[in-house]
Amino acid sequence: MTILIDNSTMEKVASCHTAVAMERVLHLKPKASNFYIEAGTAMHKAWEQFFLGEDVEVCIQALRSYYSEKLPFFEDLKPSHSLENLESLFRIWASKHPNREFAWTPQYVEKGFQVKLFPDLDVELIGKMDTFGA
């Protein structure tokens, strides 16, 4: 039997064994997400479009679309996670990272991988890379 672990599992084990047991062994998850995760995912939607070569406005639209589905429902949303702030952060970041400066061409976004961690044990690390290029 192969044991598959990912980066978040290793991070959780280091911080709280109980959380790992609840989530990974008993398959229990929190009832709702939080605005930190959803705001980060909204930014990732914009970066995905950016690394696929899209115009900044297309990237912002991807951010807005995800944001409007998820984040308006959080009552305790911090100003730093507002749509206006995330858009501003993305525009600043994009202005400092034009596509033509990359030494590679993006081929995949959020591409899964699986590698053996130890030669004599059946333990493999799985995950997703933000970008792969050539």
DSSP file with accessible surface (Angstrom, degrees, kcal/mol):
  #  RESIDUE AA STRUCTURE BP1 BP2  ACC     N-H-->O    O-->H-N    N-H-->O    O-->H-N    TCO  KAPPA ALPHA  PHI   PSI    X-CA   Y-CA   Z-CA
    1    1 A M              0   0  197      0, 0.0     2,-0.4     0, 0.0   121,-0.2   0.000 360.0 360.0 360.0 129.9    0.0    0.0    0.0
    2    2 A T        -     0   0   60    121,-0.1     2,-0.6   119,-0.0   121,-0.2  -0.722 360.0-144.7 -88.7 135.1    1.3    3.4   -1.0
    3    3 A I  E     -a  123   0A  86    119,-3.1   121,-2.9    -2,-0.4     2,-0.5  -0.886  14.2-159.5 -99.2 123.3    1.0    6.3    1.5
    4    4 A L  E     +a  124   0A  85     -2,-0.6     2,-0.3   119,-0.2   121,-0.2  -0.915  14.6 173.2-105.8 127.1    0.4    9.6   -0.2
    5    5 A I  E     -a  125   0A  39    119,-2.6   121,-2.8    -2,-0.5     2,-0.3  -0.949  12.5-156.4-128.5 151.7    1.1   12.8    1.7
    6    6 A D  E  >  -a  126   0A  40     -2,-0.3     4,-2.2   119,-0.2     3,-0.3  -0.753  36.0 -97.4-121.3 173.9    1.0   16.4    0.5
    7    7 A N  H  > S+     0   0  113    119,-0.6     4,-2.5    -2,-0.3     5,-0.2   0.880 121.8  53.3 -59.5 -39.7    2.7   19.6    1.7
    8    8 A S  H  > S+     0   0   44      1,-0.2     4,-2.6     2,-0.2    -1,-0.2   0.875 107.4  52.4 -67.1 -33.0   -0.3   20.7    3.7
    9    9 A T  H  > S+     0   0   17     -3,-0.3     4,-2.7     2,-0.2    -2,-0.2   0.943 110.4  47.2 -65.3 -46.0   -0.4   17.4    5.6
   10   10 A M  H  X S+     0   0   74     -4,-2.2     4,-1.8     1,-0.2    -2,-0.2   0.910 113.3  49.1 -62.3 -39.5    3.3   17.7    6.5
   11   11 A E  H  X S+     0   0  133     -4,-2.5     4,-1.3    -5,-0.2    -1,-0.2   0.927 112.7  47.1 -65.7 -42.7    2.7   21.3    7.6
   12   12 A K  H  X S+     0   0   64     -4,-2.6     4,-4.0     1,-0.2     8,-0.2   0.891 108.1  54.8 -67.2 -40.0   -0.3   20.3    9.7
   13   13 A V  H  < S+     0   0   55     -4,-2.7    -1,-0.2     1,-0.2     4,-0.2   0.915 107.6  51.5 -59.1 -40.3    1.5   17.4   11.3
   14   14 A A  H  < S+     0   0   92     -4,-1.8    -1,-0.2    -5,-0.2    -2,-0.2   0.824 121.6  31.6 -66.0 -30.0    4.3   19.8   12.4
   15   15 A S  H  < S+     0   0   93     -4,-1.3     2,-0.2     1,-0.2    -2,-0.2   0.811 134.5   1.4 -99.3 -34.8    1.7   22.1   14.0
   16   16 A C     X  -     0   0   53     -4,-4.0     4,-1.4    -5,-0.2    -1,-0.2  -0.717  45.1-168.6-161.4 107.1   -1.1   19.9   15.2
   17   17 A H  H  > S+     0   0  138     -2,-0.2     4,-2.3     1,-0.2     5,-0.2   0.845  92.9  58.5 -63.8 -34.2   -1.4   16.1   15.1
   18   18 A T  H  > S+     0   0   98      1,-0.2     4,-2.8     2,-0.2    -1,-0.2   0.918 102.1  53.1 -64.2 -41.3   -5.1   16.3   16.1
   19   19 A A  H  > S+     0   0   37      1,-0.2     4,-2.5     2,-0.2     5,-0.3   0.903 109.6  49.3 -61.1 -39.9   -6.0   18.5   13.1
   20   20 A V  H  X>S+     0   0   18     -4,-1.4     4,-2.8    -8,-0.2     5,-1.0   0.933 111.0  49.1 -65.2 -44.4   -4.4   16.0   10.8
   21   21 A A  I  X>S+     0   0   41     -4,-2.3     5,-2.5     3,-0.2     4,-0.9   0.926 113.6  46.8 -61.5 -43.5   -6.3   13.1   12.4
   22   22 A M  I  <5S+     0   0   85     -4,-2.8     6,-3.0     3,-0.2    -2,-0.2   0.933 124.5  30.0 -64.0 -45.8   -9.6   14.9   12.2
   23   23 A E  I  <5S+     0   0   27     -4,-2.5     4,-0.2     4,-0.2    -2,-0.2   0.931 129.8  30.2 -83.4 -47.8   -9.2   16.0    8.6
   24   24 A R  I  <5S+     0   0   70     -4,-2.8    -3,-0.2    -5,-0.3    -2,-0.1   0.782 130.3  29.5 -90.1 -27.6   -7.1   13.3    6.9
   25   25 A V  I  <<S+     0   0  101     -5,-1.0    -3,-0.2    -4,-0.9    -4,-0.1   0.870 132.2  29.9 -97.8 -49.2   -8.0   10.2    8.8
   26   26 A L  S   <S-     0   0  102     -5,-2.5    -3,-0.2    -6,-0.2    -4,-0.1   0.530  97.7-132.7 -88.4  -7.5  -11.6   10.8    9.9
   27   27 A H        +     0   0  147     -6,-0.3     2,-0.5     1,-0.2    -4,-0.2   0.859  52.0 150.4  58.5  38.7  -12.3   13.0    6.9
   28   28 A L        -     0   0   92     -6,-3.0    -1,-0.2    -7,-0.2    -2,-0.1  -0.881  20.9-178.1-101.7 132.6  -13.9   15.8    9.0
   29   29 A K        -     0   0  148     -2,-0.5    -6,-0.0     1,-0.1    -5,-0.0  -0.897  35.6 -87.5-126.4 158.2  -13.7   19.3    7.7
   30   30 A P        -     0   0  105      0, 0.0    -1,-0.1     0, 0.0     3,-0.0  -0.269  38.8-119.8 -59.5 152.4  -14.8   22.7    9.0
   31   31 A K  S    S+     0   0  221      1,-0.1     2,-0.3     2,-0.0    -2,-0.0   0.835  91.0  19.9 -64.1 -35.5  -18.3   23.6    8.1
   32   32 A A  S    S-     0   0   75      1,-0.1    -1,-0.1     0, 0.0     2,-0.0  -0.932  75.3-119.8-135.6 159.7  -17.3   26.8    6.2
   33   33 A S        -     0   0   45     -2,-0.3     2,-0.3     1,-0.1    -1,-0.1  -0.120  32.3-121.6 -79.7-174.3  -14.2   28.2    4.6
   34   34 A N     >  -     0   0   64      1,-0.1     4,-2.1    40,-0.0     3,-0.3  -0.903  20.4-109.0-131.0 165.8  -12.7   31.5    5.7
   35   35 A F  H  > S+     0   0   10     -2,-0.3     4,-2.5     1,-0.2     5,-0.3   0.786 113.4  62.2 -68.5 -23.5  -12.0   34.8    4.0
   36   36 A Y  H  > S+     0   0  120      2,-0.2     4,-2.1     1,-0.2    -1,-0.2   0.956 109.3  41.2 -62.5 -48.3   -8.2   34.2    4.0
   37   37 A I  H  > S+     0   0   93     -3,-0.3     4,-2.5     2,-0.2    -2,-0.2   0.934 117.0  47.6 -65.0 -45.9   -8.6   31.1    1.9
   38   38 A E  H  X S+     0   0   20     -4,-2.1     4,-2.3     2,-0.2    -1,-0.2   0.894 111.4  49.9 -67.4 -38.6  -11.2   32.6   -0.4
   39   39 A A  H  X S+     0   0    3     -4,-2.5     4,-2.1     2,-0.2    -1,-0.2   0.922 111.9  49.5 -65.2 -40.5   -9.3   35.8   -1.0
   40   40 A G  H  X S+     0   0   32     -4,-2.1     4,-2.3    -5,-0.3    -2,-0.2   0.910 110.2  50.1 -63.7 -41.0   -6.1   33.8   -1.8
   41   41 A T  H  X S+     0   0   44     -4,-2.5     4,-2.0     2,-0.2    -1,-0.2   0.902 107.3  54.5 -65.2 -38.5   -8.1   31.6   -4.2
   42   42 A A  H  X S+     0   0    0     -4,-2.3     4,-1.5     1,-0.2    -1,-0.2   0.927 109.2  47.9 -60.4 -42.9   -9.5   34.8   -5.9
   43   43 A M  H  X S+     0   0   17     -4,-2.1     4,-2.6     1,-0.2    -1,-0.2   0.909 108.4  54.9 -64.1 -39.7   -5.9   36.0   -6.4
   44   44 A H  H  X S+     0   0   70     -4,-2.3     4,-2.6     1,-0.2    -1,-0.2   0.855 102.4  56.9 -62.4 -34.7   -4.9   32.6   -7.8
   45   45 A K  H  X S+     0   0   79     -4,-2.0     4,-1.6     2,-0.2    -1,-0.2   0.912 109.5  45.7 -62.0 -39.9   -7.6   32.9  -10.3
   46   46 A A  H  X S+     0   0    0     -4,-1.5     4,-2.4     2,-0.2    -2,-0.2   0.931 112.8  49.5 -68.0 -44.6   -6.1   36.1  -11.6
   47   47 A W  H  X S+     0   0   65     -4,-2.6     4,-2.9     1,-0.2     5,-0.2   0.882 105.4  58.5 -63.0 -36.9   -2.6   34.7  -11.6
   48   48 A E  H  X S+     0   0   58     -4,-2.6     4,-0.9     1,-0.2    -1,-0.2   0.947 109.8  42.8 -57.4 -47.4   -3.8   31.7  -13.5
   49   49 A Q  H  <>S+     0   0   48     -4,-1.6     5,-2.4     1,-0.2     3,-0.5   0.904 112.5  54.4 -65.5 -39.1   -5.0   33.9  -16.3
   50   50 A F  H ><5S+     0   0    7     -4,-2.4     3,-1.8     1,-0.2    -2,-0.2   0.937 108.5  47.4 -59.3 -48.3   -1.9   36.1  -16.1
   51   51 A F  H 3<5S+     0   0   31     -4,-2.9    -1,-0.2     1,-0.3    -2,-0.2   0.651 104.8  60.8 -73.4 -12.9    0.4   33.1  -16.6
   52   52 A L  T 3<5S-     0   0   91     -4,-0.9    -1,-0.3    -3,-0.5    -2,-0.2   0.359 124.9-104.1 -89.1   3.6   -1.7   31.9  -19.5
   53   53 A G  T < 5 +     0   0   48     -3,-1.8    -3,-0.2     1,-0.2    -2,-0.1   0.559  68.5 151.5  91.6  10.1   -0.8   35.2  -21.2
   54   54 A E      < -     0   0   87     -5,-2.4    -1,-0.2    -6,-0.2    -2,-0.0  -0.337  51.5 -95.7 -75.6 157.9   -4.1   37.0  -20.7
   55   55 A D    >>  -     0   0  103      1,-0.1     4,-1.9    -2,-0.1     3,-0.7  -0.301  36.6-110.0 -65.1 153.4   -4.4   40.8  -20.5
   56   56 A V  H 3> S+     0   0   41      1,-0.3     4,-2.8     2,-0.2     5,-0.2   0.867 118.5  57.2 -57.1 -36.8   -4.5   42.3  -16.9
   57   57 A E  H 3> S+     0   0   91      1,-0.2     4,-2.0     2,-0.2    -1,-0.3   0.869 105.3  50.3 -65.8 -34.0   -8.2   43.2  -17.4
   58   58 A V  H <> S+     0   0   60     -3,-0.7     4,-2.0     2,-0.2    -1,-0.2   0.908 110.8  50.5 -66.7 -39.8   -9.1   39.5  -18.1
   59   59 A C  H  X S+     0   0    0     -4,-1.9     4,-2.2     2,-0.2    -2,-0.2   0.930 109.7  49.5 -62.5 -45.1   -7.1   38.6  -14.9
   60   60 A I  H  X S+     0   0    0     -4,-2.8     4,-3.1     1,-0.2    -1,-0.2   0.892 108.1  54.1 -63.1 -37.8   -9.0   41.1  -12.9
   61   61 A Q  H  X S+     0   0  103     -4,-2.0     4,-2.6     2,-0.2    -1,-0.2   0.904 107.1  50.7 -64.1 -38.4  -12.3   39.8  -14.2
   62   62 A A  H  X S+     0   0   24     -4,-2.0     4,-2.1     2,-0.2     5,-0.2   0.918 111.9  48.1 -64.1 -41.5  -11.4   36.3  -13.1
   63   63 A L  H  X S+     0   0    0     -4,-2.2     4,-2.7     1,-0.2    -2,-0.2   0.950 113.3  47.3 -62.0 -48.7  -10.6   37.7   -9.7
   64   64 A R  H  X S+     0   0   84     -4,-3.1     4,-2.9     1,-0.2    -2,-0.2   0.887 109.7  53.8 -60.3 -42.6  -13.9   39.6   -9.5
   65   65 A S  H  X S+     0   0   53     -4,-2.6     4,-1.1    -5,-0.2    -1,-0.2   0.945 114.0  39.6 -61.3 -49.7  -15.9   36.6  -10.7
   66   66 A Y  H >X S+     0   0   36     -4,-2.1     4,-1.6     1,-0.2     3,-0.5   0.933 116.0  52.4 -65.8 -44.1  -14.5   34.3   -8.0
   67   67 A Y  H 3X S+     0   0   18     -4,-2.7     4,-2.1     1,-0.2     3,-0.3   0.919 106.2  52.6 -57.5 -46.6  -14.7   37.0   -5.3
   68   68 A S  H 3< S+     0   0   73     -4,-2.9    -1,-0.2     1,-0.2    -2,-0.2   0.782 110.2  49.9 -65.9 -23.4  -18.3   37.8   -6.1
   69   69 A E  H << S+     0   0  114     -4,-1.1    -1,-0.2    -3,-0.5    -2,-0.2   0.825 127.8  15.7 -78.4 -34.4  -19.3   34.2   -5.6
   70   70 A K  H >< S+     0   0   82     -4,-1.6     3,-0.7    -3,-0.3    -2,-0.2   0.827 115.3  53.1-111.5 -46.9  -17.5   33.6   -2.3
   71   71 A L  G >< S+     0   0    0     -4,-2.1     3,-1.7    -5,-0.3    -3,-0.2   0.757  87.9  71.8 -81.5 -23.9  -16.5   36.7   -0.3
   72   72 A P  G 3  S+     0   0   80      0, 0.0    -1,-0.2     0, 0.0    -4,-0.1   0.729  91.4  65.7 -62.5 -14.8  -19.6   38.8    0.0
   73   73 A F  G <  S+     0   0  158     -3,-0.7     2,-0.6     2,-0.0    -2,-0.1   0.534  78.3  94.7 -86.7  -4.8  -21.0   36.3    2.5
   74   74 A F    X   -     0   0   47     -3,-1.7     3,-0.7     1,-0.2   -40,-0.0  -0.779  53.6-168.1 -91.4 122.0  -18.3   36.9    5.2
   75   75 A E  T 3  S+     0   0  197     -2,-0.6    -1,-0.2     1,-0.2    -2,-0.0   0.797  85.8  52.9 -76.3 -30.1  -19.5   39.4    7.8
   76   76 A D  T 3  S+     0   0  109      2,-0.0    -1,-0.2     0, 0.0     2,-0.1   0.042  75.3 152.2 -97.1  28.9  -16.0   39.7    9.4
   77   77 A L    <   -     0   0   51     -3,-0.7     5,-0.1    -6,-0.1    -6,-0.0  -0.373  39.9-134.5 -63.4 127.1  -14.2   40.6    6.1
   78   78 A K    >   -     0   0   95     -2,-0.1     3,-2.1     1,-0.1     4,-0.1  -0.538  16.6-117.2 -82.5 151.8  -11.2   42.7    6.7
   79   79 A P  G >  S+     0   0  112      0, 0.0     3,-1.8     0, 0.0     6,-0.3   0.846 114.5  63.5 -56.4 -32.3  -10.5   45.8    4.6
   80   80 A S  G 3  S+     0   0   61      1,-0.3    -3,-0.0     5,-0.1    -2,-0.0   0.714 104.0  48.6 -66.7 -16.7   -7.2   44.2    3.4
   81   81 A H  G <  S+     0   0   29     -3,-2.1    -1,-0.3     4,-0.1    -4,-0.0   0.219  84.1 124.8-106.8  14.3   -9.4   41.5    1.8
   82   82 A S  S <> S-     0   0   26     -3,-1.8     4,-2.5     1,-0.1     5,-0.2  -0.333  73.5-115.5 -70.0 156.5  -11.8   43.8    0.1
   83   83 A L  H  > S+     0   0   37      1,-0.2     4,-2.7     2,-0.2     5,-0.2   0.919 116.2  53.4 -58.5 -42.7  -12.2   43.5   -3.7
   84   84 A E  H  > S+     0   0  135      1,-0.2     4,-2.2     2,-0.2    -1,-0.2   0.907 110.4  46.7 -60.9 -42.5  -10.8   47.0   -4.2
   85   85 A N  H  > S+     0   0   57     -6,-0.3     4,-2.8     2,-0.2    -1,-0.2   0.926 112.5  48.7 -67.8 -43.2   -7.6   46.1   -2.3
   86   86 A L  H  X S+     0   0   10     -4,-2.5     4,-2.6     2,-0.2    -2,-0.2   0.914 112.0  49.6 -63.9 -41.3   -7.1   42.7   -4.0
   87   87 A E  H  X S+     0   0   27     -4,-2.7     4,-2.6    -5,-0.2    -1,-0.2   0.934 111.6  48.8 -61.3 -44.8   -7.5   44.4   -7.4
   88   88 A S  H  X S+     0   0   57     -4,-2.2     4,-2.4    -5,-0.2    -2,-0.2   0.926 111.4  49.4 -61.7 -44.8   -5.1   47.1   -6.5
   89   89 A L  H  X S+     0   0   84     -4,-2.8     4,-2.7     1,-0.2    -1,-0.2   0.919 112.1  48.4 -60.3 -43.5   -2.5   44.5   -5.2
   90   90 A F  H  X S+     0   0    0     -4,-2.6     4,-3.2     2,-0.2     5,-0.2   0.926 110.5  50.5 -65.4 -43.1   -2.9   42.5   -8.4
   91   91 A R  H  X S+     0   0   85     -4,-2.6     4,-2.1     2,-0.2    -1,-0.2   0.918 112.5  47.0 -61.2 -42.3   -2.5   45.5  -10.7
   92   92 A I  H  X S+     0   0   86     -4,-2.4     4,-1.1     2,-0.2    -2,-0.2   0.946 114.4  47.0 -63.4 -47.1    0.7   46.6   -8.8
   93   93 A W  H >X S+     0   0   62     -4,-2.7     3,-0.7     1,-0.2     4,-0.6   0.941 112.6  49.3 -60.3 -47.0    2.1   43.0   -8.9
   94   94 A A  H >< S+     0   0    7     -4,-3.2     3,-0.9     1,-0.3    -1,-0.2   0.867 105.8  57.1 -63.3 -35.7    1.3   42.6  -12.7
   95   95 A S  H 3< S+     0   0   89     -4,-2.1    -1,-0.3     1,-0.2    -2,-0.2   0.790 110.9  44.2 -67.1 -24.1    2.9   46.0  -13.5
   96   96 A K  H << S+     0   0  138     -4,-1.1    -1,-0.2    -3,-0.7    -2,-0.2   0.476 115.8  48.6 -95.7  -5.0    6.1   44.7  -11.9
   97   97 A H  S << S-     0   0   69     -3,-0.9    -1,-0.2    -4,-0.6    -2,-0.1  -0.469  70.4-179.6-133.6  63.4    5.9   41.3  -13.6
   98   98 A P    >   -     0   0   25      0, 0.0     3,-1.9     0, 0.0     4,-0.3  -0.392  36.1-120.9 -65.3 142.6    5.2   41.6  -17.3
   99   99 A N  G >  S+     0   0   57      1,-0.3     3,-1.9     2,-0.2    -5,-0.0   0.844 106.9  66.4 -51.7 -39.1    5.0   38.3  -19.1
  100  100 A R  G 3  S+     0   0  213      1,-0.3    -1,-0.3     3,-0.1    -3,-0.0   0.671  90.5  65.4 -64.5 -14.0    7.8   39.0  -21.5
  101  101 A E  G <  S+     0   0  139     -3,-1.9    -1,-0.3     2,-0.0     2,-0.2   0.623  77.6 101.7 -82.4 -13.4   10.4   39.1  -18.6
  102  102 A F    <   -     0   0   56     -3,-1.9    -5,-0.0    -4,-0.3    -3,-0.0  -0.531  67.5-145.4 -73.1 139.6    9.9   35.4  -17.9
  103  103 A A  S    S+     0   0  103     -2,-0.2     2,-0.3     2,-0.0    -1,-0.1   0.345  81.0  47.9 -85.0   8.0   12.7   33.2  -19.2
  104  104 A W  S    S-     0   0   80     28,-0.0    -2,-0.1    29,-0.0    29,-0.0  -0.944  82.3-116.0-143.0 162.1   10.2   30.4  -19.9
  105  105 A T        -     0   0   98     29,-2.8    29,-1.6    -2,-0.3     2,-0.1  -0.898  35.9-119.7-101.8 121.9    6.8   29.9  -21.5
  106  106 A P  E     +B  133   0A  37      0, 0.0    27,-0.3     0, 0.0     3,-0.1  -0.412  38.1 167.6 -61.9 132.9    4.1   28.8  -19.1
  107  107 A Q  E     +     0   0A 109     25,-2.7     2,-0.3     1,-0.4    26,-0.2   0.636  62.2  23.0-115.2 -30.9    2.7   25.4  -20.2
  108  108 A Y  E     -B  132   0A 113     24,-1.4    24,-1.7     3,-0.1     2,-0.4  -0.993  56.8-159.2-139.2 146.4    0.6   24.3  -17.2
  109  109 A V  E    S+B  131   0A  28     -2,-0.3    22,-0.2    22,-0.2    21,-0.2  -0.992  83.3   1.3-124.3 134.3   -1.0   26.1  -14.3
  110  110 A E  E    S+     0   0A  69     20,-1.8     2,-0.4    19,-0.5    20,-0.2   0.941  86.5 178.2  56.0  51.1   -1.9   24.1  -11.1
  111  111 A K  E     -B  129   0A  94     18,-1.2    18,-2.5    -3,-0.2    -1,-0.2  -0.722  23.7-126.4 -89.5 129.2   -0.4   20.9  -12.6
  112  112 A G  E     -B  128   0A  45     -2,-0.4     2,-0.3    16,-0.2    16,-0.2  -0.344  28.6-177.9 -73.5 152.8   -0.4   17.9  -10.3
  113  113 A F  E     -B  127   0A  67     14,-2.4    14,-1.7    -2,-0.1     2,-0.3  -0.964  14.7-164.5-144.5 162.6    2.7   15.8   -9.5
  114  114 A Q  E     +B  126   0A 107     -2,-0.3     2,-0.3    12,-0.2    12,-0.2  -0.929  14.4 174.3-151.0 122.3    3.6   12.7   -7.5
  115  115 A V  E     -B  125   0A  73     10,-2.4    10,-2.8    -2,-0.3     2,-0.3  -0.978  34.8-111.3-133.4 146.9    7.2   11.7   -6.4
  116  116 A K  E     -B  124   0A 101     -2,-0.3     8,-0.2     8,-0.2     6,-0.1  -0.586  23.1-164.2 -74.8 130.6    8.6    9.0   -4.3
  117  117 A L  S    S+     0   0   62      6,-2.8    -1,-0.1    -2,-0.3     7,-0.1   0.851  73.6  27.2 -85.4 -36.6   10.1   10.4   -1.1
  118  118 A F    >   -     0   0  103      5,-0.8     3,-0.6     3,-0.4     5,-0.4  -0.990  69.5-138.1-130.7 136.5   12.2    7.4    0.0
  119  119 A P  T 3  S+     0   0  114      0, 0.0    -1,-0.1     0, 0.0    -2,-0.0   0.865 104.5  35.0 -62.3 -35.3   13.7    4.7   -2.2
  120  120 A D  T 3  S+     0   0  144      2,-0.0     2,-0.3     3,-0.0     0, 0.0   0.473 109.6  70.8-101.2  -0.6   12.8    1.8    0.1
  121  121 A L  S <  S-     0   0   97     -3,-0.6     2,-1.4     2,-0.1    -3,-0.4  -0.882  78.3-127.0-116.2 150.8    9.5    3.0    1.5
  122  122 A D        +     0   0   70     -2,-0.3  -119,-3.1  -121,-0.2     2,-0.5  -0.431  66.7 125.6 -90.7  60.7    6.1    3.3   -0.3
  123  123 A V  E     -a    3   0A  24     -2,-1.4    -6,-2.8    -5,-0.4    -5,-0.8  -0.985  36.1-176.1-122.4 123.2    5.7    7.0    0.7
  124  124 A E  E     -aB   4 116A  34   -121,-2.9  -119,-2.6    -2,-0.5     2,-0.5  -0.947  21.7-135.0-124.9 143.4    5.0    9.5   -2.0
  125  125 A L  E     -aB   5 115A  32    -10,-2.8   -10,-2.4    -2,-0.4     2,-0.3  -0.805  26.5-173.7 -93.1 130.3    4.6   13.3   -2.0
  126  126 A I  E     +aB   6 114A  49   -121,-2.8  -119,-0.6    -2,-0.5     2,-0.3  -0.880  19.8 119.0-121.4 156.4    1.7   14.6   -4.0
  127  127 A G  E     - B   0 113A  26    -14,-1.7   -14,-2.4    -2,-0.3     2,-0.4  -0.988  52.2 -90.1 176.5-169.8    0.8   18.2   -4.8
  128  128 A K  E     - B   0 112A 140     -2,-0.3     2,-0.3   -16,-0.2   -16,-0.2  -0.999  26.6-142.1-132.0 130.1    0.2   20.9   -7.4
  129  129 A M  E     - B   0 111A  83    -18,-2.5   -18,-1.2    -2,-0.4   -19,-0.5  -0.690  16.1-133.6 -85.5 143.1    2.8   23.3   -8.8
  130  130 A D  E    S-     0   0A  90     -2,-0.3   -20,-1.8     1,-0.2     2,-0.3   0.937  84.5  -1.9 -63.0 -45.9    1.5   26.8   -9.5
  131  131 A T  E     - B   0 109A  35    -22,-0.2     2,-0.4   -21,-0.1    -1,-0.2  -0.999  55.0-166.1-146.5 147.7    3.3   26.8  -12.9
  132  132 A F  E     + B   0 108A  68    -24,-1.7   -25,-2.7    -2,-0.3   -24,-1.4  -0.962  22.5 173.0-121.5 146.5    5.5   24.7  -15.1
  133  133 A G  E       B   0 106A  37     -2,-0.4    -2,-0.0   -27,-0.3   -30,-0.0  -0.934 360.0 360.0-147.6 172.5    7.2   26.1  -18.1
  134  134 A A              0   0   76    -29,-1.6   -29,-2.8    -2,-0.3    -2,-0.0  -0.929 360.0 360.0-136.0 360.0    9.7   25.4  -20.8
